[in-house]
Amino acid sequence: MDHPQVAVSVSPRPRVPASSSFFITTAIDYTNAAPHIGHAYEKVLADGIARYQRLRGRDVFFLTGVDQHGQKVQQSAEKLGVPPQEFVDEITEKFRALWAKLGVEYDGWAATTDAAHKACVQTLLQRLHDEGQLYKARQAGYYSVRQEQFLTEKERGPDGEFGAEWGEVVLIEEENYYFKLAEHKRWLLDLLDSRPGLVTPGFRLAELRNAVEKVTGDLCISRPKARLTWGIELPFDPDYVTYVWFDALVNYISFAPGFDPNSKIQSPEFHAWWPALHVIGKDIMVPAHGVYWPIMLKAIGFADADIPTLLVHGWWNIAGSKMSKSLGNVVDPDALADKYGAETVRYYLMADIATGKDADFSEERLIQRYNVDLANSIGNLLNRTLNMAWKYRDGRLAKSAGKGLQDRADSVVQSYAAVMDDGSINAGLEQACRLANEANQYVEQAKPWALAKSGETAALDGALYHLAESLRIIAILLSPVMPKAARGIWEQLGVAGEFRFEDTAWGGLKDGHPLGKPFPLFPRIEAPANP
């Protein structure tokens, strides 16, 4: 059966941001271990934001990838007796396979061993060297093997010791190249004061500003080949490789459409996309993304307006503690998707954590959220609506002019757009569930079965139309997180076409619209019995 497409809305809706293009990128994943639930959360969050921006009619470029260099990678490969490239390639495939399974659809893939990326990093380093932004010096300092960085006195705890988060700390004296970080400190503080929205959620701004205030020295951007060979060679000194963070951060521009590392003035193609929204975890805001990265961009010629925004998300914990391989409490998202389905995992990860804050992972909570929000509320509403429409009206709708659920749907859509524009996907899902709950309450108030029994045909048609139309809109609101389930709702409603935000306007289903047949879209998950 051919189904009509949804009508285009001309009703006023929340304004789409002025730019027609949207560049979003996540922190690239370090290929020294297999992906865990934190990696999955970040990618699904970025994918959901990207899908929402496409829903709003914007062209989107979504970049993600892998950070493949560094001392830990070299050491891990040596332990296994394999070349570093072979080691990272194997782990990279695990990441890419997981993103495919979870429905993460990116437009660009950044791998820091890519020849084009290496060339970009070396070109930028040569420019900085030629312009006097780099210098060579011999210094002694404490070095964190785990974090692959030199530490300063501010990293010491109240007891004067370096905390466990730094792992093994050794005293190293060697000659290296340094980037003049400190001379840009005042500029970055002024930028944060003038553009508080540069970091979201807003409570992260004070944390970043305090970190910038503590900047006293410059950034070591090299490692001698005598102790590290797995990195990008400095173009002006073959005895050194690039510090992994300087290398990895450059991926955001080395893989961006139209970027030219040889020029301080970028092309219209690049500026059509840039500046980007960087989705990162709270643990790498300071110092890498919040301090090093904007200062690096400033040094290579970026204007203040071109410094990207950081969306800083929290962690998934277990019983209040950070997941750790050593504690044996790391959650495998691949196994979770096999057990419950990729879209169930996507929904839970987006619905059960407020963007920017931490949350405790719980498999029991995943089952509960699925059963309450999807099976009992949205799935039950879909099943009841279609069964009643087929039972009482042969599966056809008669368009109703009555208000019914229209005002509530319009209110939900307005609220949904406001929170989704801020990247708060959990709050957007709350709005979709709010409309489903109100529609379920409407069923009990309108009592279509009683209207059919009493022969009140017009009132029955009105009730069924308002329920079906609410479900059509709910599917659009769900689509950034559960695109396949949203498509399943539309298929049962007999609706075809692409998801577009303007189609959340009330009245898309036409008079006489034929509905599809119901089938269980969200079957309940039975929780395992307690032993």
N, C-alpha and C positions, 0 to 999 in steps of 0.2 A: 504494500500500500504506500502511495506517495503522500507524505504529510506536508502541510503548508509550513513555510518558515515563519518565525516570529516577526511581528510587525516592528518597524523601527519607531522608537519613541521620539516625540518632539516636546515632551514635558521637560521643564527645567530640572536639572540634576546638579550635584556638586561639580564644581569646575575642574576640568582636567588641567594639570599644570601646563604652563605656557609652552614649554619645550615639547616637541613631538617625539624626541628621542630620549632614551633612558639607558644609562650604562650602569650595570650592577656587577659587582665582583665579590667573591668570598676570599678569605685568607686561603692561600694554597696549602694543601696538606703535606706534611713532612713524611717522606717515604722511608721511615725507619721502623715502622710497625703497621700492622693491619688496621683498617678503619674501625672506629668504635661509635657508640651512639651519639657522642658529641659531634663528630664529623657529620653524621647523618642529619642531626638537628640543624646544623648550620647550612647545609646544602638544601634541605627541604625548605627552610626559612627563606633563603635567597630565591629558590625556585618559585615559592608561593608569591613573593613580592614581584618577581618578574612576570608571572602569569597574571597577577592583578593589574600591573601596568599595561600589559597587552590588552587586558579586558577594558581598560580605560581608553584604548585606541592609540597607545604610544608604540613606536618602534623600540624594541628592546635588544640590547646586546648583553648577554649574561656570560661572564668569564669566570672560569674556575680552573683548577689544575693541581699540580704537584710540585713541591720543593724537593729537589733530588740531590742537592749537594750537602757538604758538611762533614765534620769530623766523626760524628756518631754513625753516619752512613758508611764512611770508610772503615771504621772499626768493625761494624756489624758484618760488612762484606768480607773483611779479612778473617773473621771468626768462622765464617762459612766456607772460606776458601774459594770465593767466586769474585769476578770483577765487579766493581761498584755499579756499573751500568746494568749488568745482568740482575744484580740485587734489586735496584730501584725499579727496573722494568717489571719484575714479577709483582712487586707490591703495587705499582701503578695500575696494573691490570685488575687487581682486586678493588681498587677505588672506582675505576671506570665501570666495572661490572656491577658494583653496588649502586652507583648512581643510575645506571640503566634500569636496574630492578626497582628502584624507588621512584622512577619516573622523573628524575631530575634532568631537565632538558636545557643544556647550555649551548651557547653559540660559539664560544671560543674555549680552547683547551690550552692551558699554559703548562709547559714542562720546562724546568730551568736548565735541562741539558739540551734543549732545542738550539740548533745552530743560530737561528735568527735572534733568539734571546741572548745568547752569548755575545753575538756581535753588538747588540744594543747596549749591553752592560759595559763592554769594553770601550765603545764609542763614548758613552757618558763619562766613564772614568778618565779617559784621555782628555776630554773637554775640561773636567774639573781640575785635572792635573795641570793642564796648560794655563788655566785661569788662576792658578795659585790657591785653589781651594783644598788641595791635598799637600801634605808634607811628610817627610820621613824623620822618625825620631826613635831613639832607644829609651825604653821605659821598662820599669819593673812593676809588676802588679799581680793581684790575685785573679786567677782565671777559673771560671766554672766550666768543668768538662761537660756537664750535662747540658747547660744552656749555651755553651760555645761562645761565651762572652767574658770580657774583663769586668771585674767588679770594682766598685768604689766604696768609700767609707759609708756612704748612705745605705748600702745594702746590708751592713752589719745590723744585727739585732741589738736589743737593750743590753744583752750580756756580752756584747763585743764580738760575738761569733757570727759567722755566716749561716743562715738558716738551712734547714734540710732541703728546701726547695731548690737550692743551688747544686745539690749533689756533691761530688768530689771537687774541692777547691784547692788549687795548687798555685804556688808562687812562681811566676815566670818572668824572666828578664830577657827581652829580645828586641830587635829593631823591626819596626813596622811602619806602615803608612797610615796617616790619620786625616780624617775629614774635619774641617773647621766647623764643628757643630755649635760650639758655645757662642760664636759671634752672631749667630742668628737667634739667640734666646729671646732677646727683647722683641724682635719681630714676631715670634710665635706667640708670646704672651699678649701682644697687642691684637694679633689676629683672633685669638680665642676670646678676647674681651669684645671685639667688634662683631664677631660671628659666633654667638653662643650655640647656634644650631649646628655648628660644625661637628658636634658630638651628640649622639642620641643613644639612650635616654639622657635627659638633661642632668641627672645626678652624677653622671660620669665626668661632667665638665670640670668640677672642682677637683676631682682626683687627678685628671690630666694636668690641670693648671699647677697643682702642687708639685707634680713630677717635673714640669718644665722649670719651675722656680729653683729646683735643686740641681739643675744642670750646671756643672762647673768645668768639665773638661771636654775634650774633643773625642770623636768616635774613631776607634781603630777599625780600619776597613780592609785589612789584609791579614793573611796568615802565611808564614814562611813555608815553602815547600818541604823544608826539612822535617816538619811535623804534620803537614797536611798537603796532599796532592790532589784530592778530589774536590775541585772547585774551578772557577773561571780564572784563568791566568790574567794578571795585570798586564795591560798592553804596553806599559812603559818599564816593566821590570819582570822578566820571566822567572825570577826566583820566588815570586809570591803568587798566591791565589786570592780571590776576593772573599771577604768575610760573608758568610752565608746570608745574613740578614740584608746586607746591601744588595746582594745578588737577588734574593727572593723578592724583595719589595719592588724591584724594577719591573717584575712581570706585569704589573697592573698597566704599565704603559707600553712595554715591549710587545704585548699582544693586542693592544688597543688599535682599532681601525684608524689608519692614517697617521700614526705617530712617526715622526722623523727624528731620530736621536742626534742628527747632525745639526739641527736647527733650533734656535731659541724661539722662533716664530713658527707655530704649528699651522697645519692646513685647515681649511674649512671642514674637511671630512672629520678630522680629529675633534675639532670644537663642536661639531654637530652632536657628538656623544659625551664629551667630557664637560664638566667634572663628573666623576663616578660616585656611586654609593658603595662604600666598602663594608661588607658584613664580616665582622670579626668577633672572636671570643674576648672576654674581659682580660684574660691572662696575657694577651699580646698587644693590648692598647698601649701600655707603657713597658718599655720605651719605644718599641719598634714602630708601630703604626701612628702613634700619637705624637712622638717626638722626632725620631729619625726621618720618617717618611715625608712629612710636610716640609721639613728643613731641606731635605734632598731635592724636593721639587722646586723650592724657592731658589736653591743654588744653581739649578740647571735652567732657570729662566721662567718658571711658571708664575703667573700673576696671582695675587691674593684670591681673586674670584675663581681661580682654577684649582684651588686646594680642595680635594674631595672630602665628602662627609663620611663619618664613621658611624655605623650602626653597631653598637657593642652589645652582644648578647651574653647571657649568663651561662652557668654550667648545669648539666644534669648530674645530680649526686645520688648516692645510695645511702639512705638513712642519715642524711645530713653530711656525709663525708664524700669528698671527691673520689670519683672512680679511679682505680689504680690497678695496673697489672700485678703489682707486688701484693696487693690485698686480695686479688682474685675476684674483684667485684665489677669488672668491666662487662658491659652489655654488648652483645654482638648484634648489630642491626640486621645483618644478613640472615641470621637464624630467626630473628624476630619476624622479618618479612615473610620467610618461608612458613612460619607457624600461623600468622594471623592475616597475612596479605599486606602488600605494600601500601595500599591506600589506608588501611586501618592504622598502620604505623605512622604514616604521614599525618593522619588526623590527630592521633594521640600526641605526637611531638609538637604539633602546632597549638592544640587546644589546651594542654595541661601545663603550660609554662607562659608566664607573662614576659614579653620581649624585654630583654635587658636584665631580668632577674634569674635567680637560681630556682631549681625545682628538684624534688626527689623522684627518681624513676621508680615505678612500681608496675609490675606486670598485672597485678590485681586491679590497679587503677586504670590501666589500659583497657581491660575487659569491661570495667564499670563504665568508663566514658563511652565506649563503643555501644554498650547495651542501652544506656540511658539516652544518649544524644541521638544515636543513629538508628538502632533497632526499635526502641520503644517510641521515640518521638517522630523523627523524619520518616523512617521506614513504615511505621504503623500508620502515619497520616497518609502516605502514598497508597498503601494497600487498602485502607478503608475508603478513601476517596474513589479509587478506581472501581472497587467492588460495588459501591453504591451506585456509581454512574452507570455501570453495566446492568446492574440489577433493576434500577428504576427508570433509566433513560436510554437504554441500548448503547451506551458508550459514547453518546454525543452530548456536547455542551450547548446550552443556550445562553448567549451573553446577557449578563444582568447589569442594569444601570444602578442598582442599589449599592450603598456604601459597603456594608459587610466588613470585609477585611482590608479594604483598599487603604484607608487612612493608616492602619497599623503597618501595612506593607510599605507605604511611602515613608513612614517614620523610621522603620528598620533600615531601609536603603540609605537614607540620609546619614544615619548613625554609622552604618557599615562603611560608607565612603570616608567619613571623617577619621575613623580609627585606622583603616587600611592605608590611607594616605600617609600615616605616621609609621607604617610598618608593624602595627600591632595586630598581627594575624589572629592571635588568640581572641582578641576583642571582636574582630570581624566574624569569627566563627560563633561567638556568643550571640551576635545579632541574627545570624542565620537560624540558630536554635531558638532564639526568642520568637521569631516569626512562626516556626514550626509549633512551638508550644501554644502560641496564641491561636493558631489554626486548629489545633486539637481541642482547645477549650471552646472554640467556635462550633465544632462538631456537636459538642454536648449541649450548647445553647440552642443551636438551630434545629437539632434533631431531624435530620433528613428522613429517617425511617418513619417518623411520625407524620411528616409532611406528605410523604408518599401514601401513607395509609389514609390520611384525611383528604387526599385529592388536591392539595394546595400546590398545583403544578408550577406556578410562577415562583413561589417561595422556594420550592425544591430546586428548580433550575438555578436560581440565584445562589443558593447555598453551595451547590456542586461546582458552579463556575468559580466562586470565590476560593474554594479549597484548591481546585486545580490550578488556578492562576497564582495562588500563593506558592504552590509547589514549583511552578515554572520559575518563579523568582528565586526561591530557595536554591534551586539547582545552580543558577548563575552565581549566587553568593558563595556556594561551596566550591565552585570550579577551580579557583586558584590552588586549593589544597587537595581536593578529590576530583580531578577532572574526569576520571572514568566513571565514578559513581554519579557525578552530576550528569554525564551523558546518559547513564542508565535511567535516571529520573526522567529526562526528556524523552527517551525512547518509549517509556511507558506512558507518558503523556501524549505521545504522537507528535512530538515537536522535533524539527530538524534545524540545521543551520549552525553557525558559529556562536559561541558565547560572546556577547557584547554588553558592556555595562549599560548602555542606553536602553537596552531591552528590559531593564528592570522596571521601566515605566509600566504602570498598570494598564491592562487591556490588550495584551499581546495575543491572547487566544481569541480567535474569531467566533462569531456566531455559527453554530453548527459544527464546530471543530470535533473531529473524530479522535477519541482516545485510544491508546494501545491497551493491551491486556496486562494485568498485574502479574509480577513474579517476585519472589523474595529477593530484594536487593541487599538488605542488611539482616541476614539471619542471625539470631542471637548466638552469642558465644557462651557456652556453658563453662563456668569457672570450675577448675579441678576441685574435687572433694577434698576436704581437710583430712589428713592422715589420722 
